[in-house]
Amino acid sequence: MDKKAVAEIKKLIRRTNCRLDQMRGCYVNENKEKVFELKEMFLALEDKEMDRYCEILRKTLSGRLGKNLFNTEFPLEEEAAGGKQAVLMALRDSCLKDDDLVEDFYQKVIETYDYPGKYLILLVHGMYDIPAKTSDGLALDEASEYVYSFLVCCMCPVELLNEGLCYDGSIQKFLSRSSDYGVKKPTVGFLFPSFNDRQPDIHELLYYAAKGDARHEELAASLLGCELDLAEKEQQDTFHRVIEEGLGRGCDFEMVKNITDAVNELVEAAKDDPSPVQVDKGDMVRILEDNGVDEDTINQFKAVYDENVSDSDILMAENVVDTSKIEVKSAVMKVSVKNEATGLLQTKIIDGVEYLLVPLNDDVEVNGIRIRRTQETPESVINTKAE
């Protein structure tokens, strides 16, 4: 799914344009015991209650593709009879009205989901008559090409609300509150099936994780039978390692800055494309060639890339570089510069020592205090301090 597809489905989860019909839920305690189950006709909910549930469910379709949202394909064996995709298909086709299927699903989540506290399993079904569109993107309300039957599922922590005094208007007193539990935003979830090329794609699902370091991959593997793409931090680490080892001594400040600028240019050039920009080996080789890297170093880079990046690994441009700033950091200092101003940064060898030069203008502050420039040249200042 791309950004446009995610946005189109997300719009269906609002009270004013709701396409959800059935809702099931299971409240699980810290001992992995079922405490309470809910079964509701979604459109029969009170307005405020519906808004709350919609807010939670929309969160499962929020974030950035490749960071929080992962397009995930089912292995062929999971699409066979008895496979995990087949289980989801049966759940979807039952419109969540088959209690045995729903109970089995709850039990698999409870057995699989590695979470120490209380949580709510929320599972909803929806139907969407997909309108045809003209070549310029206008919807034709009377022309429905496909019906998109879908499931949205998420796991929401249930935590004790902040203790404190609450005002009770009926008795006009402040009362101590310490025993109320509230449903928090989901940590993980999924949409099945995916919505690709404006039609259902039963071979994929869209997986959601609120945090890259807590994706609960055990849930994706054991419950859904899917393997997730590399997390954002894993992509960053892989990208950094390939550049450092692939360029060797050629991995200097100017080269890293130029690579960062080039990747940012790829992102900017594709800003109107709903699909996230990927950076592959061919892109990196072209960037290195444009920066005058010699053939031997490029061959070394290719070998290092192949050792670290498999054919199934995806490196998203917005994950591997910061599109807003460049940061220079050591054990004792950190300099952060907006990307549009990186041309101001320079390095220079002075008395055998390499310096990073940052021009000072009239709006520089140190610890919140506006400073004035000296009248000396930058080089004389550095030499004076070095002496």
C-alpha positions, 0 to 999 in steps of 0.5 A: 500500500502507498500513502494514498491507499492508506489515507483512503482506508483511514477515511472509512474509520470515522463516524461521519463516513463509517464503513465498519459494521462488526466489532469484537474485543477481548480484555486480557489481564497480566496473567494472560487470562480473559477478563471480558469480551465485547461484541457490538454492532459498530454503527449502534454505538453511542457517538462519543463511544464510536469516536473513541474507538475510531480514534484508536483504530485509525492509529493502526493506520498512522505513521510513516511507511517503512517506519510504523507501517510495513507492507507484508507479504504472506509466504506461499505455505501460509496461503494453503489450507490451514495456513495463517492467511487462510485463518484470516480469510475465514475470519474476514468472510465470517464478518466476525459473526463466527464465535468459534473463529473469533475465540480461536483468534483470541487464544492465538493472540494470548499465546503469542503476544509477548506483553507483560501487562493488561491489554485489549484485543480489538478486532473490527470488520468493514465493507467498502464499495470501492468507487471507480475513478476518472483519469483525473482522480474524480470518484464515480459514486454510481460505479463500484468495481470491487467490494473491499471486505477488511479486518482491522485488529490492534492490541491496546495497553490497558493501564491505570489512569493517573491518580489524583482528585477528580471533581464529581459534579453530582455531589460537588466534591473532589474525590480521589481516583485511583482504581480506573483503568483506561485503554491506551493507543495501540502498540501493534496492529494490522489491516487485512487484506491490503488495499493495492491498486484500489482493490483487495490484495489477499496476498498482503497485509499492512502491519503497524508498530507504534515503536520501531524497537517494539514491533512484536515480531513474534506476533507477525511471525506466529500469528500472521505467518509473516516476516517484517521488513527491516526496522528503521534502526536496522536500516540506519545501522545497515546503511551506515555500516555499508558506507563506513566499510565500503568507502574505508578511508574515503569516508570523510566529512565531504563524502558523507555530506554529499551522500546525504545531500544526494539521498535527500534530493531523491526524496525531494524529486519524488515528493509527489509520489505516494510510494516511499523512496527506496535506496538500492545499490544502483542508486548508491553506486551512481552517487559515488560515481558522481562524487568522483570515487575511483573504480577500486573503491566502488568495487569494494563498496559493491562487495560490502553492500552485497555482504550486508544487504540481502535481496529482500532487504529494503532501505527507505531513503527517509529512514537512512538519512535525516531529511531535515538536518545534518548532524556532526557529533563526537564524544564532546560536541554536537553540531546540527545544521538544517539541510538547506544550509549544509553548504556553509559547513567546511573542513580545513587542515590548520597546523596539522589538525582538521577543523570543522568551520561553521560561519558565525552570523549576527543571530548566533546564540550560546546557551540562549545568549546572543553573541557578537562576532569578533573582527578577526578572520576565522583562521586567525581566531583558530590559530590564536586559540590553538597557540 
